[in-house]
Amino acid sequence: MEITNDLIEHIAHLARLEFNGEENERIKADLENIISFVDQLQKVDTEGLEPLVYMTEEINVLREDTPAVTVTQEEALKNAPNKDSDYFKIPKVLKG
């Protein structure tokens, strides 16, 4: 696949990007490198290989979900700049 300036302009338009002359050349070089890498991957013989779906054979390796109190309400409010008994007080942000 040939990377032309028209193709770069089209991709830039779709992505709502603007490139100047020097940036166009860098983008063109980057796209050509990407295309050549993909071409190399297409040359690899994958006949008889199973598609890789998961990176490991492990299934559902999760930590045990145990409830715990890490910060009490009192500790959370201790350094609050403005509080009202059990709650943080913040300035009104919505016009009512």
C-alpha positions as CSV (number, residue, x, y, z in Angstrom):
1,M,0.0,0.0,0.0
2,E,1.4,3.3,-1.0
3,I,1.1,6.2,1.5
4,T,0.4,9.4,-0.4
5,N,-0.2,13.0,0.7
6,D,-3.8,12.6,-0.3
7,L,-4.2,9.6,1.9
8,I,-2.6,11.5,4.8
9,E,-4.9,14.5,4.3
10,H,-7.9,12.2,4.1
11,I,-6.9,10.4,7.4
12,A,-6.2,13.8,9.0
13,H,-9.6,15.1,7.9
14,L,-11.4,12.0,9.3
15,A,-9.5,12.3,12.6
16,R,-10.1,16.1,12.7
17,L,-6.3,16.8,12.7
18,E,-4.2,19.3,10.9
19,F,-0.5,18.7,9.9
20,N,2.0,21.1,8.3
21,G,4.5,20.1,5.7
22,E,7.1,18.7,8.1
23,E,4.5,16.8,10.2
24,N,3.1,15.3,7.0
25,E,6.5,13.8,6.2
26,R,6.9,12.3,9.7
27,I,3.3,10.9,9.6
28,K,4.0,9.5,6.1
29,A,7.2,7.8,7.4
30,D,5.5,6.4,10.5
31,L,2.6,5.0,8.4
32,E,5.1,3.4,5.9
33,N,6.9,1.8,8.9
34,I,3.6,0.4,10.2
35,I,2.5,-0.9,6.8
36,S,5.9,-2.6,6.3
37,F,5.7,-4.2,9.8
38,V,2.2,-5.6,9.0
39,D,3.5,-6.9,5.7
40,Q,6.2,-8.8,7.6
41,L,3.6,-10.3,9.9
42,Q,1.6,-11.4,6.9
43,K,4.6,-13.4,5.6
44,V,4.8,-15.5,8.8
45,D,3.5,-19.1,8.4
46,T,0.7,-19.6,10.9
47,E,-0.7,-22.8,9.3
48,G,-1.8,-25.2,12.1
49,L,-1.5,-22.6,14.9
50,E,-4.4,-22.1,17.3
51,P,-5.5,-18.5,17.7
52,L,-4.4,-17.0,21.0
53,V,-7.4,-16.0,23.0
54,Y,-6.0,-15.7,26.5
55,M,-2.4,-14.9,27.5
56,T,-2.3,-17.6,30.2
57,E,-4.1,-20.9,31.0
58,E,-5.2,-19.5,34.4
59,I,-9.0,-19.2,34.9
60,N,-10.6,-16.6,37.1
61,V,-7.5,-15.8,39.2
62,L,-9.1,-13.2,41.5
63,R,-8.5,-12.2,45.1
64,E,-11.1,-13.2,47.6
65,D,-13.6,-10.3,48.0
66,T,-13.8,-9.7,51.7
67,P,-15.4,-6.5,53.1
68,A,-13.2,-4.4,55.3
69,V,-13.3,-0.9,56.7
70,T,-10.1,0.9,55.5
71,V,-11.0,4.5,56.4
72,T,-13.7,5.3,58.9
73,Q,-16.0,8.2,58.3
74,E,-14.4,10.1,61.1
75,E,-10.9,9.7,59.6
76,A,-12.2,10.8,56.2
77,L,-13.7,13.9,57.6
78,K,-10.7,14.7,59.9
79,N,-8.9,16.9,57.3
80,A,-11.9,18.2,55.4
81,P,-11.8,22.0,55.0
82,N,-15.5,22.3,55.5
83,K,-17.8,19.6,57.0
84,D,-21.3,19.4,58.6
85,S,-21.4,16.6,61.2
86,D,-21.2,13.5,59.0
87,Y,-20.8,15.0,55.5
88,F,-18.4,17.1,53.4
89,K,-19.6,20.5,52.7
90,I,-18.8,21.9,49.2
91,P,-19.7,25.1,47.4
92,K,-22.8,25.0,45.3
93,V,-21.9,24.1,41.7
94,L,-25.3,23.9,40.1
95,K,-27.4,26.9,39.4
96,G,-30.8,26.4,40.8
